[in-house]
């Protein structure tokens, strides 16, 4: 099955693979029209399409962002000027401090769809730890386990040890060691082609929605 965006992934992966071996401003400038036509234009349309669908699913207003290809190299040892991925972001401003985020990324090596909060702000982090430690903790852990059972990936915790004042052997120590919570579905081109890109993204988002619902009151 295909949809209006059926060429975005193959076009993006081809372009980004070439960029990976020609990561210079001169090369990119000669290919800028191709980038705008084959990557940027369909990505902006996809952002708008998914924003409408996501808004209907969540009932929240949705903001979109297409990440710039240029890297910020000011404080990096790696001075290559461009990212070799195409990343898109949808945010729902439902919290007092920070929004819920929904992600889609393409590179020569991965196709990933995710959701969550990459890094909690101070109050949200305290709320997260209190919830994980309290009566809600078992339910949050069960939601994460259920989404993992559907094939989602969970990043490694940011901290090596359970933070004070929680017991180092806390039954949900893995969750307490986290400073954010995002989960991802990693897909092959064949899986996306079979379902169509927009349907594949929204199916993943619907499976990730229970995680977002658990995070919503903590923000």
C-alpha positions as CSV (number, residue, x, y, z in Angstrom):
1,X,0.0,0.0,0.0
2,X,1.3,3.5,-0.8
3,X,0.2,7.0,0.0
4,X,1.1,10.5,-1.2
5,X,4.4,10.3,0.7
6,X,5.6,6.9,-0.7
7,X,8.8,8.3,-2.1
8,X,9.9,10.3,0.9
9,X,11.8,7.5,2.7
10,X,13.7,6.2,-0.4
11,X,14.5,9.7,-1.6
12,X,15.6,10.8,1.8
13,X,17.8,7.8,2.5
14,X,19.4,8.1,-0.9
15,X,20.1,11.8,-0.5
16,X,21.3,11.4,3.1
17,X,23.6,8.5,2.2
18,X,25.2,10.6,-0.5
19,X,25.5,13.5,2.0
20,X,27.2,11.2,4.4
21,X,30.1,10.7,2.0
22,X,30.0,14.3,0.7
23,X,29.4,16.3,3.9
24,X,30.6,19.7,2.7
25,X,28.9,23.0,2.1
26,X,29.9,22.9,-1.6
27,X,28.3,19.6,-2.2
28,X,25.1,20.5,-0.3
29,X,24.8,23.8,-2.1
30,X,24.9,22.1,-5.5
31,X,22.1,19.7,-4.2
32,X,20.0,22.3,-2.4
33,X,17.2,22.3,-5.0
34,X,17.1,18.5,-4.8
35,X,16.9,18.7,-1.0
36,X,14.1,21.2,-1.1
37,X,12.1,19.2,-3.6
38,X,12.6,15.6,-2.4
39,X,13.0,16.0,1.3
40,X,11.9,19.4,2.7
41,X,8.7,19.9,0.7
42,X,7.2,16.5,1.3
43,X,8.4,16.6,5.0
44,X,6.5,19.9,5.5
45,X,3.4,18.4,4.0
46,X,3.7,15.3,6.1
47,X,4.1,17.4,9.2
48,X,0.8,19.2,8.4
49,X,-1.0,16.0,7.5
50,X,0.0,14.2,10.7
51,X,-0.7,17.3,12.8
52,X,-4.3,17.2,11.7
53,X,-4.6,13.4,12.5
54,X,-2.8,13.7,15.8
55,X,-4.9,16.6,16.9
56,X,-8.0,14.5,16.2
57,X,-6.6,11.6,18.1
58,X,-5.5,13.6,21.2
59,X,-7.9,16.5,21.2
60,X,-4.9,18.8,21.6
61,X,-3.6,21.6,19.4
62,X,-0.4,20.5,17.7
63,X,2.7,22.4,16.7
64,X,5.1,21.1,14.1
65,X,8.9,21.4,13.5
66,X,11.2,20.3,10.7
67,X,14.7,20.2,12.1
68,X,17.3,22.1,10.0
69,X,19.9,20.1,8.2
70,X,22.7,22.4,9.4
71,X,24.7,21.2,12.5
72,X,25.7,23.6,15.3
73,X,29.5,22.9,15.2
74,X,30.5,25.7,17.5
75,X,31.3,23.5,20.5
76,X,31.8,20.2,18.6
77,X,35.0,18.4,17.6
78,X,33.1,17.1,14.6
79,X,33.0,20.0,12.2
80,X,31.0,18.3,9.4
81,X,28.3,20.9,8.6
82,X,25.2,18.8,8.0
83,X,23.1,16.2,9.8
84,X,22.7,13.0,7.9
85,X,19.2,12.5,9.1
86,X,15.8,14.1,8.5
87,X,13.9,14.6,11.8
88,X,10.4,15.9,12.4
89,X,8.6,16.9,15.6
90,X,5.0,17.4,16.7
91,X,4.4,18.9,20.1
92,X,1.2,19.1,22.2
93,X,1.4,21.9,24.7
94,X,-0.6,20.2,27.5
95,X,1.7,20.7,30.5
96,X,2.4,23.6,32.8
97,X,6.2,23.5,31.9
98,X,6.8,21.5,28.8
99,X,4.9,19.8,25.9
100,X,4.5,16.2,25.0
101,X,6.5,15.3,21.9
102,X,6.0,13.0,19.0
103,X,8.9,12.2,16.7
104,X,9.6,10.8,13.2
105,X,13.2,10.3,11.9
106,X,14.8,9.0,8.7
107,X,18.5,8.3,8.1
108,X,20.4,5.8,5.9
109,X,20.5,3.5,9.0
110,X,17.1,3.9,10.6
111,X,13.4,4.8,10.4
112,X,12.1,5.6,13.8
113,X,8.8,6.8,15.2
114,X,8.7,7.9,18.9
115,X,6.9,9.8,21.6
116,X,7.5,11.1,25.1
117,X,9.7,13.7,26.7
118,X,13.4,13.6,26.0
119,X,14.3,15.5,29.2
120,X,12.1,16.5,32.1
121,X,12.3,20.0,33.4
122,X,13.0,20.3,37.1
123,X,9.4,20.2,38.4
124,X,8.4,17.5,35.9
125,X,11.3,15.4,37.0
126,X,10.3,15.6,40.6
127,X,6.7,14.8,39.6
128,X,8.0,11.8,37.6
129,X,10.0,10.4,40.5
130,X,7.1,10.9,43.0
131,X,4.7,9.1,40.7
132,X,7.1,6.2,40.0
133,X,7.7,5.8,43.7
134,X,4.0,6.2,44.7
135,X,0.8,4.2,44.1
136,X,0.8,5.2,40.4
137,X,4.2,3.6,39.8
138,X,3.0,0.1,39.2
139,X,0.5,1.4,36.6
140,X,3.2,3.4,34.8
141,X,5.5,0.5,34.7
142,X,2.7,-1.8,33.4
143,X,2.0,0.7,30.6
144,X,5.6,0.8,29.5
145,X,5.9,-3.0,29.6
146,X,2.7,-3.2,27.4
147,X,4.1,-0.8,24.8
148,X,7.4,-2.7,24.8
149,X,5.5,-5.9,24.2
150,X,4.2,-4.3,21.0
151,X,7.9,-3.9,19.9
152,X,8.8,-0.5,21.2
153,X,12.3,0.4,22.2
154,X,13.1,2.2,25.5
155,X,16.3,4.2,25.8
156,X,18.8,3.3,28.6
157,X,18.4,5.3,31.8
158,X,20.5,8.5,32.1
159,X,21.7,7.7,35.6
160,X,23.8,4.8,36.7
161,X,22.4,4.7,40.2
162,X,18.9,5.3,41.7
163,X,18.9,8.9,43.0
164,X,18.5,9.8,46.6
165,X,16.4,9.6,48.7
166,X,15.1,6.4,47.0
167,X,16.4,3.0,48.0
168,X,19.0,1.6,45.7
169,X,17.0,-1.6,45.4
170,X,13.7,0.2,44.6
171,X,11.4,-2.2,42.6
172,X,11.1,0.6,39.9
173,X,14.7,1.7,40.1
174,X,15.1,1.6,36.3
175,X,12.4,4.2,36.0
176,X,13.8,6.4,38.8
177,X,17.1,6.5,37.0
178,X,15.5,8.2,34.0
179,X,15.6,11.9,33.4
180,X,13.1,11.7,30.6
181,X,11.0,9.0,29.0
182,X,10.7,8.4,25.2
183,X,9.8,5.2,23.5
184,X,10.5,4.3,19.8
185,X,9.3,1.9,17.1
186,X,12.2,1.1,14.7
187,X,10.8,0.1,11.3
188,X,12.2,-1.3,8.0
189,X,11.4,0.4,4.6
190,X,9.3,-2.7,3.7
191,X,7.1,-2.3,6.9
192,X,6.4,1.3,6.1
193,X,5.8,0.6,2.4
194,X,3.3,-2.1,3.3
195,X,1.2,0.1,5.5
196,X,1.8,3.5,3.9
197,X,3.7,6.2,5.7
198,X,0.9,8.3,7.2
199,X,-0.9,5.2,8.5
200,X,2.3,3.7,9.8
201,X,3.1,6.8,11.8
202,X,-0.4,7.2,13.2
203,X,-0.5,3.5,14.1
204,X,2.7,3.9,16.0
205,X,1.4,7.1,17.7
206,X,-1.8,5.3,18.8
207,X,0.3,2.6,20.4
208,X,2.5,5.2,22.1
209,X,-0.5,7.2,23.3
210,X,-0.9,5.4,26.7
211,X,2.7,6.5,27.5
212,X,1.8,10.1,26.7
213,X,-1.4,9.8,28.7
214,X,0.7,8.7,31.7
215,X,3.1,11.6,31.3
216,X,0.5,14.3,30.7
217,X,-0.4,15.0,34.4
218,X,3.3,15.1,35.4
219,X,4.2,18.0,33.1
